[in-house]
């Protein structure tokens, strides 16, 4: 079957099959009945296998869809992390530029005060 450890059993009664070999005791009707039973069992087994095959195909399709969704989600996470890292770098670069500008102004003011005192 479609589940783990699930099987499909198929067997034909050997004694019935032996009666087809030409035993004089078996009538033609009995032989036809035995053939009909074997065909019925075979048809049922084929139907069981078909049902299992359909379930397996459905499961494979579901797993394929889940895999695609997981890959898309992973891609979005990776893209998001890249965007966040880029934004953080831009923030740090701006902070560095502001710090340099403030230090330059502080040095310039210090030089202006010294010039005023020396004048």
DRENTORKOL-3810 file (N, C-alpha, C; in nm, 4 decimals):
REM DRENTORKOL-3810
@n.u->0.0822; n.v->-0.1190; n.w->0.0000; ca.u->0.0000; ca.v->0.0000; ca.w->0.0000; c.u->0.0861; c.v->0.1247; c.w->0.0000
@n.u->0.0220; n.v->0.2386; n.w->0.0161; ca.u->0.0907; ca.v->0.3673; ca.w->0.0108; c.u->0.1616; c.v->0.4019; c.w->0.1400
@n.u->0.1256; n.v->0.3392; n.w->0.2474; ca.u->0.1859; ca.v->0.3680; ca.w->0.3770; c.u->0.3044; c.v->0.2746; c.w->0.4011
@n.u->0.3920; n.v->0.3152; n.w->0.4929; ca.u->0.5084; ca.v->0.2331; ca.w->0.5262; c.u->0.4635; c.v->0.0981; c.w->0.5797
@n.u->0.5342; n.v->-0.0052; n.w->0.5430; ca.u->0.5087; ca.v->-0.1427; ca.w->0.5878; c.u->0.3722; c.v->-0.1954; c.w->0.5444
@n.u->0.3108; n.v->-0.1330; n.w->0.4459; ca.u->0.1825; ca.v->-0.1787; ca.w->0.3956; c.u->0.2091; c.v->-0.2535; c.w->0.2653
@n.u->0.1481; n.v->-0.3702; n.w->0.2496; ca.u->0.1725; ca.v->-0.4501; ca.w->0.1300; c.u->0.0407; c.v->-0.4893; c.w->0.0656
@n.u->0.0497; n.v->-0.5337; n.w->-0.0572; ca.u->-0.0659; ca.v->-0.5883; ca.w->-0.1281; c.u->-0.0382; c.v->-0.7362; c.w->-0.1473
@n.u->-0.1276; n.v->-0.8191; n.w->-0.0978; ca.u->-0.1113; ca.v->-0.9634; ca.w->-0.1116; c.u->-0.1893; c.v->-1.0117; c.w->-0.2331
@n.u->-0.1279; n.v->-1.1005; n.w->-0.3075; ca.u->-0.1924; ca.v->-1.1600; ca.w->-0.4237; c.u->-0.1538; c.v->-1.3062; c.w->-0.4282
@n.u->-0.2535; n.v->-1.3914; n.w->-0.4332; ca.u->-0.2227; ca.v->-1.5336; ca.w->-0.4444; c.u->-0.3362; c.v->-1.6028; c.w->-0.5190
@n.u->-0.3000; n.v->-1.7068; n.w->-0.5881; ca.u->-0.3984; ca.v->-1.7908; ca.w->-0.6555; c.u->-0.3949; c.v->-1.9272; c.w->-0.5887
@n.u->-0.5104; n.v->-1.9829; n.w->-0.5710; ca.u->-0.5202; ca.v->-2.1141; ca.w->-0.5083; c.u->-0.4596; c.v->-2.2177; c.w->-0.6033
@n.u->-0.3497; n.v->-2.2781; n.w->-0.5628; ca.u->-0.2777; ca.v->-2.3728; ca.w->-0.6479; c.u->-0.3630; c.v->-2.4943; c.w->-0.6821
@n.u->-0.4476; n.v->-2.5377; n.w->-0.5897; ca.u->-0.5296; ca.v->-2.6554; ca.w->-0.6179; c.u->-0.6308; c.v->-2.6244; c.w->-0.7278
@n.u->-0.6832; n.v->-2.5019; n.w->-0.7274; ca.u->-0.7751; ca.v->-2.4639; ca.w->-0.8347; c.u->-0.7020; c.v->-2.4554; c.w->-0.9683
@n.u->-0.5805; n.v->-2.4027; n.w->-0.9654; ca.u->-0.5038; ca.v->-2.3910; ca.w->-1.0887; c.u->-0.4670; c.v->-2.5295; c.w->-1.1419
@n.u->-0.4412; n.v->-2.6235; n.w->-1.0535; ca.u->-0.4064; ca.v->-2.7593; ca.w->-1.0964; c.u->-0.5236; c.v->-2.8248; c.w->-1.1687
@n.u->-0.6451; n.v->-2.7868; n.w->-1.1291; ca.u->-0.7617; ca.v->-2.8476; ca.w->-1.1934; c.u->-0.7749; c.v->-2.8037; c.w->-1.3384
@n.u->-0.7073; n.v->-2.6958; n.w->-1.3750; ca.u->-0.7117; ca.v->-2.6502; ca.w->-1.5134; c.u->-0.6215; c.v->-2.7336; c.w->-1.6031
@n.u->-0.5313; n.v->-2.8089; n.w->-1.5434; ca.u->-0.4307; ca.v->-2.8822; ca.w->-1.6202; c.u->-0.4892; c.v->-3.0002; c.w->-1.6965
@n.u->-0.6144; n.v->-3.0270; n.w->-1.6795; ca.u->-0.6737; ca.v->-3.1331; ca.w->-1.7596; c.u->-0.7217; c.v->-3.2513; c.w->-1.6793
@n.u->-0.7421; n.v->-3.2322; n.w->-1.5508; ca.u->-0.7958; ca.v->-3.3407; ca.w->-1.4700; c.u->-0.9328; c.v->-3.3783; c.w->-1.5260
@n.u->-0.9566; n.v->-3.5048; n.w->-1.5394; ca.u->-1.0824; ca.v->-3.5500; ca.w->-1.5982; c.u->-1.2010; c.v->-3.5208; c.w->-1.5086
@n.u->-1.1763; n.v->-3.4961; n.w->-1.3782; ca.u->-1.2864; ca.v->-3.4710; ca.w->-1.2856; c.u->-1.3427; c.v->-3.3299; c.w->-1.3014
@n.u->-1.2629; n.v->-3.2385; n.w->-1.3509; ca.u->-1.3068; ca.v->-3.0995; ca.w->-1.3599; c.u->-1.3844; c.v->-3.0793; c.w->-1.4885
@n.u->-1.5023; n.v->-3.0281; n.w->-1.4742; ca.u->-1.5833; ca.v->-3.0002; ca.w->-1.5923; c.u->-1.5407; c.v->-2.8679; c.w->-1.6534
@n.u->-1.5845; n.v->-2.8428; n.w->-1.7712; ca.u->-1.5527; ca.v->-2.7177; ca.w->-1.8388; c.u->-1.6057; c.v->-2.5998; c.w->-1.7589
@n.u->-1.7227; n.v->-2.6136; n.w->-1.7008; ca.u->-1.7812; ca.v->-2.5057; ca.w->-1.6203; c.u->-1.6949; c.v->-2.4777; c.w->-1.4983
@n.u->-1.6432; n.v->-2.5833; n.w->-1.4351; ca.u->-1.5552; ca.v->-2.5645; ca.w->-1.3194; c.u->-1.4269; c.v->-2.4934; c.w->-1.3607
@n.u->-1.3744; n.v->-2.5314; n.w->-1.4759; ca.u->-1.2525; ca.v->-2.4674; ca.w->-1.5245; c.u->-1.2769; c.v->-2.3187; c.w->-1.5524
@n.u->-1.3891; n.v->-2.2904; n.w->-1.6170; ca.u->-1.4226; ca.v->-2.1504; ca.w->-1.6451; c.u->-1.4439; c.v->-2.0723; c.w->-1.5158
@n.u->-1.5040; n.v->-2.1363; n.w->-1.4182; ca.u->-1.5248; ca.v->-2.0709; ca.w->-1.2887; c.u->-1.3909; c.v->-2.0392; c.w->-1.2227
@n.u->-1.2984; n.v->-2.1314; n.w->-1.2302; ca.u->-1.1652; ca.v->-2.1102; ca.w->-1.1730; c.u->-1.0939; c.v->-1.9958; c.w->-1.2447
@n.u->-1.1058; n.v->-1.9935; n.w->-1.3774; ca.u->-1.0443; ca.v->-1.8849; ca.w->-1.4550; c.u->-1.1083; c.v->-1.7519; c.w->-1.4176
@n.u->-1.2411; n.v->-1.7509; n.w->-1.4039; ca.u->-1.3109; ca.v->-1.6277; ca.w->-1.3651; c.u->-1.2648; c.v->-1.5784; c.w->-1.2284
@n.u->-1.2480; n.v->-1.6709; n.w->-1.1339; ca.u->-1.2004; ca.v->-1.6323; ca.w->-1.0006; c.u->-1.0594; c.v->-1.5731; c.w->-1.0087
@n.u->-0.9735; n.v->-1.6370; n.w->-1.0861; ca.u->-0.8362; ca.v->-1.5875; ca.w->-1.1004; c.u->-0.8363; c.v->-1.4496; c.w->-1.1657
@n.u->-0.9182; n.v->-1.4308; n.w->-1.2686; ca.u->-0.9278; ca.v->-1.3003; ca.w->-1.3342; c.u->-0.9832; c.v->-1.1951; c.w->-1.2391
@n.u->-1.0796; n.v->-1.2354; n.w->-1.1587; ca.u->-1.1373; ca.v->-1.1424; ca.w->-1.0608; c.u->-1.0318; c.v->-1.1000; c.w->-0.9587
@n.u->-0.9546; n.v->-1.1970; n.w->-0.9102; ca.u->-0.8474; ca.v->-1.1646; ca.w->-0.8156; c.u->-0.7431; c.v->-1.0741; c.w->-0.8810
@n.u->-0.7093; n.v->-1.1047; n.w->-1.0055; ca.u->-0.6112; ca.v->-1.0246; ca.w->-1.0775; c.u->-0.6628; c.v->-0.8825; c.w->-1.0992
@n.u->-0.7896; n.v->-0.8700; n.w->-1.1365; ca.u->-0.8492; ca.v->-0.7377; ca.w->-1.1574; c.u->-0.8496; c.v->-0.6580; c.w->-1.0278
@n.u->-0.8844; n.v->-0.7231; n.w->-0.9172; ca.u->-0.8857; ca.v->-0.6539; ca.w->-0.7877; c.u->-0.7445; c.v->-0.6105; c.w->-0.7490
@n.u->-0.6468; n.v->-0.6967; n.w->-0.7731; ca.u->-0.5082; ca.v->-0.6615; ca.w->-0.7420; c.u->-0.4620; c.v->-0.5447; c.w->-0.8283
@n.u->-0.4995; n.v->-0.5461; n.w->-0.9565; ca.u->-0.4644; ca.v->-0.4337; ca.w->-1.0435; c.u->-0.5292; c.v->-0.3045; c.w->-0.9939
@n.u->-0.6535; n.v->-0.3125; n.w->-0.9490; ca.u->-0.7217; ca.v->-0.1942; ca.w->-0.8950; c.u->-0.6509; c.v->-0.1446; c.w->-0.7692
@n.u->-0.6094; n.v->-0.2377; n.w->-0.6830; ca.u->-0.5363; ca.v->-0.1994; ca.w->-0.5615; c.u->-0.4045; c.v->-0.1307; c.w->-0.5970
@n.u->-0.3340; n.v->-0.1873; n.w->-0.6931; ca.u->-0.2065; ca.v->-0.1280; ca.w->-0.7351; c.u->-0.2303; c.v->0.0093; c.w->-0.7968
@n.u->-0.3360; n.v->0.0229; n.w->-0.8762; ca.u->-0.3693; ca.v->0.1524; ca.w->-0.9348; c.u->-0.4003; c.v->0.2565; c.w->-0.8289
@n.u->-0.4747; n.v->0.2162; n.w->-0.7252; ca.u->-0.5076; ca.v->0.3093; ca.w->-0.6165; c.u->-0.3815; c.v->0.3522; c.w->-0.5426
@n.u->-0.2938; n.v->0.2573; n.w->-0.5163; ca.u->-0.1673; ca.v->0.2896; ca.w->-0.4487; c.u->-0.0840; c.v->0.3825; c.w->-0.5365
@n.u->-0.0800; n.v->0.3533; n.w->-0.6651; ca.u->-0.0046; ca.v->0.4377; ca.w->-0.7576; c.u->-0.0591; c.v->0.5805; c.w->-0.7578
@n.u->-0.1915; n.v->0.5947; n.w->-0.7585; ca.u->-0.2519; ca.v->0.7285; ca.w->-0.7546; c.u->-0.2160; c.v->0.8015; c.w->-0.6262
@n.u->-0.2192; n.v->0.7306; n.w->-0.5132; ca.u->-0.1834; ca.v->0.7943; ca.w->-0.3857; c.u->-0.0367; c.v->0.8354; c.w->-0.3850
@n.u->0.0493; n.v->0.7510; n.w->-0.4405; ca.u->0.1918; ca.v->0.7850; ca.w->-0.4466; c.u->0.2153; c.v->0.9067; c.w->-0.5360
@n.u->0.1460; n.v->0.9130; n.w->-0.6491; ca.u->0.1595; ca.v->1.0285; ca.w->-0.7379; c.u->0.1115; c.v->1.1550; c.w->-0.6685
@n.u->0.0006; n.v->1.1443; n.w->-0.5962; ca.u->-0.0521; ca.v->1.2597; ca.w->-0.5231; c.u->0.0461; c.v->1.3043; c.w->-0.4151
@n.u->0.1030; n.v->1.2091; n.w->-0.3435; ca.u->0.2009; ca.v->1.2408; ca.w->-0.2392; c.u->0.3255; c.v->1.3044; c.w->-0.2998
@n.u->0.3720; n.v->1.2508; n.w->-0.4113; ca.u->0.4900; ca.v->1.3074; ca.w->-0.4784; c.u->0.4622; c.v->1.4504; c.w->-0.5232
@n.u->0.3429; n.v->1.4742; n.w->-0.5749; ca.u->0.3060; ca.v->1.6095; ca.w->-0.6178; c.u->0.3014; c.v->1.7045; c.w->-0.4990
@n.u->0.2433; n.v->1.6593; n.w->-0.3890; ca.u->0.2372; ca.v->1.7425; ca.w->-0.2682; c.u->0.3771; c.v->1.7739; c.w->-0.2162
@n.u->0.4647; n.v->1.6744; n.w->-0.2152; ca.u->0.6020; ca.v->1.6965; ca.w->-0.1693; c.u->0.6768; c.v->1.7922; c.w->-0.2618
@n.u->0.6518; n.v->1.7806; n.w->-0.3913; ca.u->0.7151; ca.v->1.8714; ca.w->-0.4866; c.u->0.6694; c.v->2.0149; c.w->-0.4623
@n.u->0.5389; n.v->2.0333; n.w->-0.4386; ca.u->0.4868; ca.v->2.1671; ca.w->-0.4094; c.u->0.5451; c.v->2.2211; c.w->-0.2794
@n.u->0.5532; n.v->2.1369; n.w->-0.1776; ca.u->0.6090; ca.v->2.1803; ca.w->-0.0488; c.u->0.7558; c.v->2.2195; c.w->-0.0649
@n.u->0.8295; n.v->2.1437; n.w->-0.1446; ca.u->0.9701; ca.v->2.1751; ca.w->-0.1699; c.u->0.9837; c.v->2.3104; c.w->-0.2398
@n.u->0.8982; n.v->2.3351; n.w->-0.3378; ca.u->0.9034; ca.v->2.4624; ca.w->-0.4098; c.u->0.8715; c.v->2.5787; c.w->-0.3162
@n.u->0.7712; n.v->2.5622; n.w->-0.2314; ca.u->0.7349; ca.v->2.6674; ca.w->-0.1358; c.u->0.8498; c.v->2.6931; c.w->-0.0391
@n.u->0.9141; n.v->2.5860; n.w->0.0072; ca.u->1.0272; ca.v->2.6010; ca.w->0.0999; c.u->1.1435; c.v->2.6734; c.w->0.0324
@n.u->1.1703; n.v->2.6412; n.w->-0.0934; ca.u->1.2787; ca.v->2.7088; ca.w->-0.1651; c.u->1.2476; c.v->2.8567; c.w->-0.1854
@n.u->1.1210; n.v->2.8886; n.w->-0.2158; ca.u->1.0825; ca.v->3.0290; ca.w->-0.2323; c.u->1.0967; c.v->3.1041; c.w->-0.1001
@n.u->1.0555; n.v->3.0406; n.w->0.0088; ca.u->1.0679; ca.v->3.1043; ca.w->0.1405; c.u->1.2151; c.v->3.1267; c.w->0.1754
@n.u->1.2990; n.v->3.0283; n.w->0.1492; ca.u->1.4428; ca.v->3.0416; ca.w->0.1757; c.u->1.5009; c.v->3.1574; c.w->0.0948
@n.u->1.4595; n.v->3.1661; n.w->-0.0309; ca.u->1.5082; ca.v->3.2744; ca.w->-0.1167; c.u->1.4670; c.v->3.4103; c.w->-0.0614
@n.u->1.3416; n.v->3.4214; n.w->-0.0148; ca.u->1.2961; ca.v->3.5483; ca.w->0.0436; c.u->1.3759; c.v->3.5824; c.w->0.1686
@n.u->1.4052; n.v->3.4831; n.w->0.2509; ca.u->1.4839; ca.v->3.5074; ca.w->0.3727; c.u->1.6237; c.v->3.5550; c.w->0.3361
@n.u->1.6845; n.v->3.4903; n.w->0.2382; ca.u->1.8189; ca.v->3.5304; ca.w->0.1971; c.u->1.8181; c.v->3.6720; c.w->0.1391
@n.u->1.7162; n.v->3.7050; n.w->0.0581; ca.u->1.7051; ca.v->3.8396; ca.w->0.0021; c.u->1.6838; c.v->3.9416; c.w->0.1125
@n.u->1.6013; n.v->3.9076; n.w->0.2098; ca.u->1.5737; ca.v->3.9976; ca.w->0.3216; c.u->1.7007; c.v->4.0227; c.w->0.4013
@n.u->1.7791; n.v->3.9203; n.w->0.4280; ca.u->1.9034; ca.v->3.9364; ca.w->0.5030; c.u->2.0009; c.v->4.0269; c.w->0.4280
@n.u->2.0065; n.v->4.0136; n.w->0.2962; ca.u->2.0956; ca.v->4.0975; ca.w->0.2168; c.u->2.0504; c.v->4.2431; c.w->0.2253
@n.u->1.9191; n.v->4.2652; n.w->0.2152; ca.u->1.8668; ca.v->4.4018; ca.w->0.2237; c.u->1.8947; c.v->4.4616; c.w->0.3612
@n.u->1.8776; n.v->4.3829; n.w->0.4657; ca.u->1.9034; ca.v->4.4319; ca.w->0.6016; c.u->2.0520; c.v->4.4648; c.w->0.6191
@n.u->2.1384; n.v->4.3810; n.w->0.5665; ca.u->2.2826; ca.v->4.4057; ca.w->0.5778; c.u->2.3219; c.v->4.5318; c.w->0.5007
@n.u->2.2630; n.v->4.5515; n.w->0.3846; ca.u->2.2921; ca.v->4.6723; ca.w->0.3059; c.u->2.2463; c.v->4.7974; c.w->0.3792
@n.u->2.1287; n.v->4.7915; n.w->0.4389; ca.u->2.0771; ca.v->4.9066; ca.w->0.5137; c.u->2.1655; c.v->4.9367; c.w->0.6344
@n.u->2.2108; n.v->4.8346; n.w->0.7035; ca.u->2.2979; ca.v->4.8534; ca.w->0.8201; c.u->2.4308; c.v->4.9155; c.w->0.7781
@n.u->2.4868; n.v->4.8710; n.w->0.6655; ca.u->2.6122; ca.v->4.9290; ca.w->0.6166; c.u->2.5932; c.v->5.0765; c.w->0.5822
@n.u->2.4828; n.v->5.1091; n.w->0.5166; ca.u->2.4566; ca.v->5.2497; ca.w->0.4819; c.u->2.4432; c.v->5.3343; c.w->0.6080
@n.u->2.3765; n.v->5.2813; n.w->0.7111; ca.u->2.3602; ca.v->5.3534; ca.w->0.8378; c.u->2.4960; c.v->5.3785; c.w->0.9031
@n.u->2.5802; n.v->5.2769; n.w->0.9058; ca.u->2.7126; ca.v->5.2914; ca.w->0.9670; c.u->2.8010; c.v->5.3884; c.w->0.8884
@n.u->2.7920; n.v->5.3844; n.w->0.7558; ca.u->2.8689; ca.v->5.4792; ca.w->0.6735; c.u->2.8257; c.v->5.6227; c.w->0.7012
@n.u->2.6959; n.v->5.6462; n.w->0.7111; ca.u->2.6447; ca.v->5.7803; ca.w->0.7400; c.u->2.6891; c.v->5.8262; c.w->0.8786
@n.u->2.6816; n.v->5.7353; n.w->0.9753; ca.u->2.7242; ca.v->5.7681; ca.w->1.1116; c.u->2.8731; c.v->5.8064; c.w->1.1128
@n.u->2.9534; n.v->5.7362; n.w->1.0375; ca.u->3.0970; ca.v->5.7652; ca.w->1.0290; c.u->3.1198; c.v->5.9042; c.w->0.9685
@n.u->3.0464; n.v->5.9364; n.w->0.8624; ca.u->3.0613; ca.v->6.0671; ca.w->0.7980; c.u->3.0203; c.v->6.1806; c.w->0.8919
@n.u->2.9117; n.v->6.1602; n.w->0.9667; ca.u->2.8666; ca.v->6.2626; ca.w->1.0621; c.u->2.9713; c.v->6.2819; c.w->1.1713
@n.u->3.0281; n.v->6.1739; n.w->1.2212; ca.u->3.1307; ca.v->6.1822; ca.w->1.3253; c.u->3.2527; c.v->6.2588; c.w->1.2743
@n.u->3.2952; n.v->6.2300; n.w->1.1536; ca.u->3.4107; ca.v->6.3002; ca.w->1.0954; c.u->3.3799; c.v->6.4488; c.w->1.0807
@n.u->3.2591; n.v->6.4812; n.w->1.0351; ca.u->3.2214; ca.v->6.6222; ca.w->1.0183; c.u->3.2191; c.v->6.6948; c.w->1.1522
@n.u->3.1650; n.v->6.6304; n.w->1.2551; ca.u->3.1607; ca.v->6.6928; ca.w->1.3882; c.u->3.3014; c.v->6.7143; c.w->1.4437
@n.u->3.3891; n.v->6.6169; n.w->1.4261; ca.u->3.5270; ca.v->6.6320; ca.w->1.4736; c.u->3.5994; c.v->6.7434; c.w->1.3978
@n.u->3.5735; n.v->6.7551; n.w->1.2697; ca.u->3.6353; ca.v->6.8624; ca.w->1.1907; c.u->3.5895; c.v->6.9989; c.w->1.2401
@n.u->3.4605; n.v->7.0114; n.w->1.2684; ca.u->3.4088; ca.v->7.1392; ca.w->1.3196; c.u->3.4671; c.v->7.1703; c.w->1.4570
@n.u->3.4783; n.v->7.0694; n.w->1.5409; ca.u->3.5339; ca.v->7.0913; ca.w->1.6747; c.u->3.6787; c.v->7.1380; c.w->1.6641
@n.u->3.7561; n.v->7.0781; n.w->1.5760; ca.u->3.8956; ca.v->7.1196; ca.w->1.5564; c.u->3.9029; c.v->7.2616; c.w->1.5002
@n.u->3.8132; n.v->7.2924; n.w->1.4086; ca.u->3.8129; ca.v->7.4266; ca.w->1.3494; c.u->3.7788; c.v->7.5313; c.w->1.4554
@n.u->3.6845; n.v->7.5021; n.w->1.5416; ca.u->3.6477; ca.v->7.5972; ca.w->1.6473; c.u->3.7643; c.v->7.6164; c.w->1.7450
@n.u->3.8329; n.v->7.5094; n.w->1.7747; ca.u->3.9484; ca.v->7.5172; ca.w->1.8647; c.u->4.0560; c.v->7.6066; c.w->1.8029
@n.u->4.0814; n.v->7.5897; n.w->1.6755; ca.u->4.1797; ca.v->7.6736; ca.w->1.6057; c.u->4.1355; c.v->7.8208; c.w->1.6052
@n.u->4.0056; n.v->7.8449; n.w->1.5868; ca.u->3.9536; ca.v->7.9827; ca.w->1.5876; c.u->3.9735; c.v->8.0473; c.w->1.7248
@n.u->3.9490; n.v->7.9726; n.w->1.8311; ca.u->3.9663; ca.v->8.0252; ca.w->1.9670; c.u->4.1132; c.v->8.0576; c.w->1.9912
@n.u->4.2026; n.v->7.9702; n.w->1.9495; ca.u->4.3456; ca.v->7.9957; ca.w->1.9668; c.u->4.3897; c.v->8.1197; c.w->1.8877
@n.u->4.3386; n.v->8.1401; n.w->1.7683; ca.u->4.3722; ca.v->8.2576; ca.w->1.6887; c.u->4.3228; c.v->8.3857; c.w->1.7555
@n.u->4.2044; n.v->8.3788; n.w->1.8132; ca.u->4.1498; ca.v->8.4967; ca.w->1.8814; c.u->4.2331; c.v->8.5311; c.w->2.0047
@n.u->4.2760; n.v->8.4290; n.w->2.0763; ca.u->4.3560; ca.v->8.4527; ca.w->2.1958; c.u->4.4953; c.v->8.5057; c.w->2.1605
@n.u->4.5507; n.v->8.4651; n.w->2.0507; ca.u->4.6835; ca.v->8.5086; ca.w->2.0086; c.u->4.6803; c.v->8.6468; c.w->1.9414
@n.u->4.5677; n.v->8.6898; n.w->1.9035; ca.u->4.5616; ca.v->8.8170; ca.w->1.8314; c.u->4.5668; c.v->8.9362; c.w->1.9179
END
